[in-house]
Amino acid sequence: MLKLLNDVINYYTPSPGYIYTLHNEIFKFYGEHVYKCGNSSDVDKRLNNYTTSYPKPSKIVMLSEIFYDKNFAETLLFYYLKDYKMELDREFFNCDINIIQDAFYKVNEFFINSFSENTPVFL
């Protein structure tokens, strides 16, 4: 089992990018404080994808600095927001934006405190 774990770690390549929180007026249909959280290496391109999906423009309401590993940052964010997730297989959360802001802070603190000075956390 240890060999398998080492093999996975050796083949895993972190993907730099951002975590973000997005809001669209259409989300209010599901509740007053519904937000979509996710990750992207190109947030502007990601936002443009939503422009064609919804009748009104979406807005990025929260954006991190660039992380060394956006996928891991998103996993942590979702862990901190697990009590507010609307559906298990979706990236939508029903909570006050301050709760999401606090989760962003926790992700950032985790990266800062969990890696040595020689490991890049932000690019």
Solvent accessible surface area in square Angstrom, and as a share of the most:
residue,aa,sasa,rsa
1,M,188,0.84
2,L,128,0.64
3,K,146,0.62
4,L,106,0.53
5,L,96,0.48
6,N,72,0.37
7,D,47,0.25
8,V,84,0.48
9,I,106,0.54
10,N,117,0.60
11,Y,182,0.69
12,Y,111,0.42
13,T,110,0.64
14,P,39,0.24
15,S,34,0.22
16,P,55,0.35
17,G,0,0.00
18,Y,61,0.23
19,I,1,0.00
20,Y,2,0.01
21,T,0,0.00
22,L,0,0.00
23,H,24,0.11
24,N,3,0.01
25,E,97,0.44
26,I,77,0.39
27,F,6,0.03
28,K,100,0.42
29,F,168,0.70
30,Y,138,0.53
31,G,20,0.20
32,E,113,0.50
33,H,76,0.34
34,V,2,0.01
35,Y,23,0.09
36,K,11,0.05
37,C,0,0.00
38,G,1,0.01
39,N,30,0.15
40,S,13,0.08
41,S,75,0.49
42,D,69,0.36
43,V,14,0.08
44,D,105,0.54
45,K,132,0.56
46,R,77,0.28
47,L,42,0.21
48,N,96,0.49
49,N,74,0.38
50,Y,18,0.07
51,T,73,0.42
52,T,125,0.73
53,S,73,0.47
54,Y,46,0.17
55,P,115,0.72
56,K,105,0.45
57,P,103,0.65
58,S,10,0.06
59,K,126,0.53
60,I,50,0.25
61,V,59,0.34
62,M,30,0.13
63,L,87,0.43
64,S,17,0.11
65,E,120,0.54
66,I,44,0.22
67,F,3,0.01
68,Y,70,0.27
69,D,11,0.06
70,K,27,0.11
71,N,63,0.32
72,F,76,0.32
73,A,0,0.00
74,E,25,0.11
75,T,83,0.48
76,L,22,0.11
77,L,0,0.00
78,F,35,0.14
79,Y,124,0.47
80,Y,66,0.25
81,L,1,0.00
82,K,114,0.48
83,D,121,0.63
84,Y,76,0.29
85,K,57,0.24
86,M,66,0.29
87,E,104,0.47
88,L,170,0.84
89,D,124,0.64
90,R,126,0.46
91,E,54,0.24
92,F,31,0.13
93,F,0,0.00
94,N,66,0.34
95,C,9,0.05
96,D,53,0.27
97,I,49,0.25
98,N,95,0.49
99,I,62,0.31
100,I,0,0.00
101,Q,102,0.45
102,D,70,0.36
103,A,3,0.02
104,F,19,0.08
105,Y,132,0.50
106,K,87,0.37
107,V,0,0.00
108,N,44,0.23
109,E,54,0.24
110,F,71,0.30
111,F,1,0.01
112,I,87,0.44
113,N,112,0.57
114,S,59,0.38
115,F,70,0.29
116,S,69,0.45
117,E,177,0.79
118,N,142,0.73
119,T,45,0.26
120,P,66,0.42
121,V,19,0.11
122,F,59,0.24
123,L,121,0.60
